Amino acid sequence: MTLELWFGYLVTAILFSLSPGSGAVNSMANGLNYGFRRSLASVAGLQLGLSVHIILAGVGLGTLVAQSATAFTVIKWLGVAYLLWLGVMQWRQSSDTSKLTLRAQVSAGQLFRQALVVNLTNPKTVVFLVALFPQFLRPEAAQAPQLLILGVTTVLVDACVMLFYITLAAKLSRYLKSARVMQRLNRLFGSLFVGCGVLLAQART
């Protein structure tokens, strides 16, 4: 893989990660409610889910998902249901600063698993990767090293973007001490989760 080809993919991966989606909403909501340190677990969960999609795309199973209407539909509706559930939970999130101890009960492991499911139940990711990877692979060269480079680049870029989101949200939370403001933000993120679910419901192979 040439440097020019890799750089082209790097720009594409940055745009892909920056685009609004359930992962970005998850990162910002967690950064706002749980702070930077605990939200790191959610970033790790997102990247593990993304890594699974990359592996599926690399070994060819992603093509099966992309071409099988049944597989795509099942995964899609699981994702829709989960995002709607997250939206309701975020909407109902307590904004009372006297109840912060309840938030403290949410462990890093729970945030990790939540983020992992958010990415795993998004079939558009693996379909996108299946369509994208071939555009940056040189057929005359060994495929495995090229896929490894593309996969690692994708995960590192997405991790950096999600770290930016949780950092920004965590910093903003310091200035949003009002219970009313926190309630409005929680409802905003809840609505965004629901919006992501609606968009996913409209997805087609």
C-alpha positions as CSV (number, residue, x, y, z in Angstrom):
1,M,0.0,0.0,0.0
2,T,1.4,3.3,-1.1
3,L,1.6,6.3,1.3
4,E,-0.8,8.3,-1.0
5,L,-3.4,5.5,-1.0
6,W,-3.1,5.2,2.8
7,F,-3.5,9.0,3.2
8,G,-6.6,8.9,1.1
9,Y,-8.1,6.2,3.3
10,L,-7.0,8.2,6.5
11,V,-9.1,11.2,5.3
12,T,-12.0,8.9,4.5
13,A,-11.8,7.3,7.9
14,I,-11.7,10.7,9.7
15,L,-14.8,11.8,7.8
16,F,-16.6,8.5,8.6
17,S,-15.8,8.8,12.3
18,L,-16.7,12.5,12.6
19,S,-20.1,11.9,10.9
20,P,-23.0,12.0,13.5
21,G,-24.0,8.5,14.6
22,S,-24.9,6.4,17.5
23,G,-21.3,6.0,18.6
24,A,-20.8,9.8,18.7
25,V,-24.0,10.2,20.6
26,N,-23.0,7.5,23.1
27,S,-19.6,9.1,23.7
28,M,-21.0,12.6,24.2
29,A,-23.8,11.4,26.5
30,N,-21.4,9.4,28.6
31,G,-18.8,12.2,28.8
32,L,-21.5,14.6,29.9
33,N,-23.0,12.3,32.6
34,Y,-20.0,10.3,33.8
35,G,-16.9,12.4,33.0
36,F,-13.8,11.6,31.0
37,R,-12.2,8.8,33.0
38,R,-15.2,6.5,33.3
39,S,-16.2,7.2,29.7
40,L,-13.0,5.7,28.5
41,A,-14.6,2.3,29.0
42,S,-17.3,3.2,26.5
43,V,-14.7,4.2,23.9
44,A,-13.0,0.9,24.4
45,G,-16.4,-0.8,23.9
46,L,-17.0,1.1,20.7
47,Q,-13.6,0.1,19.3
48,L,-14.1,-3.6,20.1
49,G,-17.4,-3.5,18.3
50,L,-15.8,-1.7,15.3
51,S,-13.0,-4.3,15.3
52,V,-15.5,-7.1,15.1
53,H,-17.0,-5.4,12.0
54,I,-13.6,-4.9,10.5
55,I,-12.7,-8.6,11.0
56,L,-16.1,-9.7,9.5
57,A,-15.4,-7.5,6.5
58,G,-11.9,-8.7,6.2
59,V,-12.8,-12.4,6.2
60,G,-15.7,-12.0,3.8
61,L,-18.6,-12.5,6.2
62,G,-19.4,-8.8,5.8
63,T,-20.3,-9.5,2.2
64,L,-22.8,-12.1,3.4
65,V,-24.5,-9.5,5.6
66,A,-24.4,-7.0,2.8
67,Q,-26.0,-9.4,0.4
68,S,-28.4,-11.2,2.7
69,A,-31.6,-9.2,3.3
70,T,-32.6,-11.5,6.2
71,A,-29.3,-11.1,8.1
72,F,-29.2,-7.4,7.5
73,T,-32.8,-7.0,8.7
74,V,-32.4,-9.0,11.8
75,I,-29.3,-7.1,12.9
76,K,-30.8,-3.8,11.9
77,W,-34.0,-4.2,14.0
78,L,-32.0,-5.4,17.0
79,G,-30.0,-2.2,16.7
80,V,-33.1,-0.1,16.3
81,A,-34.7,-1.6,19.4
82,Y,-31.5,-1.0,21.4
83,L,-31.0,2.6,20.3
84,L,-34.7,3.4,21.2
85,W,-34.2,1.8,24.6
86,L,-31.0,3.9,25.2
87,G,-33.0,7.0,24.1
88,V,-35.7,6.3,26.7
89,M,-33.1,5.7,29.4
90,Q,-31.2,8.8,28.5
91,W,-34.4,10.9,28.5
92,R,-35.2,9.6,32.0
93,Q,-31.7,10.2,33.3
94,S,-31.8,12.0,36.6
95,S,-30.6,15.7,36.4
96,D,-30.8,16.2,40.2
97,T,-27.3,16.8,41.4
98,S,-28.3,15.3,44.8
99,K,-28.6,12.0,42.9
100,L,-25.1,11.8,41.5
101,T,-24.5,8.7,43.7
102,L,-27.0,6.8,41.6
103,R,-24.9,7.6,38.5
104,A,-21.8,6.5,40.4
105,Q,-23.4,3.0,40.5
106,V,-23.0,2.7,36.8
107,S,-19.8,0.8,36.4
108,A,-17.2,1.1,33.7
109,G,-18.0,-2.4,32.7
110,Q,-21.6,-1.4,32.1
111,L,-20.6,1.5,29.9
112,F,-18.2,-0.8,28.0
113,R,-20.9,-3.4,27.3
114,Q,-23.4,-0.7,26.3
115,A,-21.1,0.9,23.8
116,L,-20.1,-2.6,22.5
117,V,-23.7,-3.4,21.7
118,V,-24.3,0.0,20.1
119,N,-21.6,-0.7,17.5
120,L,-22.3,-4.4,17.1
121,T,-25.9,-3.8,16.3
122,N,-25.2,-1.3,13.5
123,P,-25.0,-3.4,10.3
124,K,-24.4,-0.2,8.2
125,T,-20.9,-0.2,9.6
126,V,-19.9,-3.5,8.2
127,V,-21.7,-2.8,4.9
128,F,-19.8,0.5,4.6
129,L,-16.5,-1.3,5.3
130,V,-17.2,-4.0,2.7
131,A,-17.9,-1.3,0.1
132,L,-14.9,0.9,1.2
133,F,-12.0,-1.5,1.7
134,P,-11.8,-2.8,-1.9
135,Q,-11.3,0.8,-3.1
136,F,-8.0,1.0,-1.2
137,L,-6.7,-2.5,-1.7
138,R,-4.1,-3.2,-4.4
139,P,-5.1,-6.6,-5.9
140,E,-1.5,-7.5,-6.9
141,A,-0.2,-7.2,-3.3
142,A,-0.9,-9.4,-0.3
143,Q,-4.4,-8.7,1.1
144,A,-3.9,-9.5,4.8
145,P,-1.2,-6.8,5.5
146,Q,-3.3,-4.2,3.7
147,L,-6.4,-5.1,5.6
148,L,-4.5,-5.0,8.8
149,I,-3.3,-1.5,8.0
150,L,-6.8,-0.3,7.0
151,G,-8.3,-1.9,10.1
152,V,-5.8,-0.5,12.6
153,T,-6.1,3.0,10.9
154,T,-9.9,2.8,11.2
155,V,-9.8,1.9,14.9
156,L,-7.2,4.5,15.9
157,V,-9.0,7.3,14.0
158,D,-12.3,6.4,15.5
159,A,-10.8,6.1,19.0
160,C,-9.3,9.6,18.7
161,V,-12.6,11.1,17.5
162,M,-14.5,9.5,20.3
163,L,-11.9,10.7,22.8
164,F,-12.5,14.2,21.5
165,Y,-16.2,13.8,21.9
166,I,-16.0,12.6,25.6
167,T,-13.4,15.2,26.4
168,L,-15.5,18.0,25.0
169,A,-18.7,16.8,26.8
170,A,-16.8,16.3,30.1
171,K,-15.4,19.8,30.0
172,L,-18.8,21.3,29.1
173,S,-20.4,19.4,32.0
174,R,-18.4,21.5,34.5
175,Y,-20.3,24.6,33.4
176,L,-23.7,22.9,33.3
177,K,-24.5,22.5,37.0
178,S,-28.1,23.6,36.6
179,A,-30.5,20.7,37.0
180,R,-32.7,22.2,34.4
181,V,-29.9,22.4,31.8
182,M,-28.8,18.9,32.6
183,Q,-32.3,17.6,32.1
184,R,-32.6,19.4,28.8
185,L,-29.2,17.9,27.6
186,N,-30.2,14.4,28.7
187,R,-33.4,14.7,26.8
188,L,-31.5,16.1,23.8
189,F,-29.2,13.1,23.8
190,G,-32.1,10.8,24.4
191,S,-33.8,12.3,21.3
192,L,-30.6,11.8,19.3
193,F,-30.5,8.1,20.3
194,V,-34.1,7.8,19.1
195,G,-33.2,9.7,15.9
196,C,-30.3,7.3,15.2
197,G,-32.7,4.4,15.7
198,V,-35.2,5.9,13.3
199,L,-32.4,6.5,10.7
200,L,-31.2,2.9,11.1
201,A,-34.8,1.7,10.7
202,Q,-34.8,3.3,7.3
203,A,-31.5,1.7,6.2
204,R,-31.5,-0.6,3.2
205,T,-28.8,-3.0,2.0
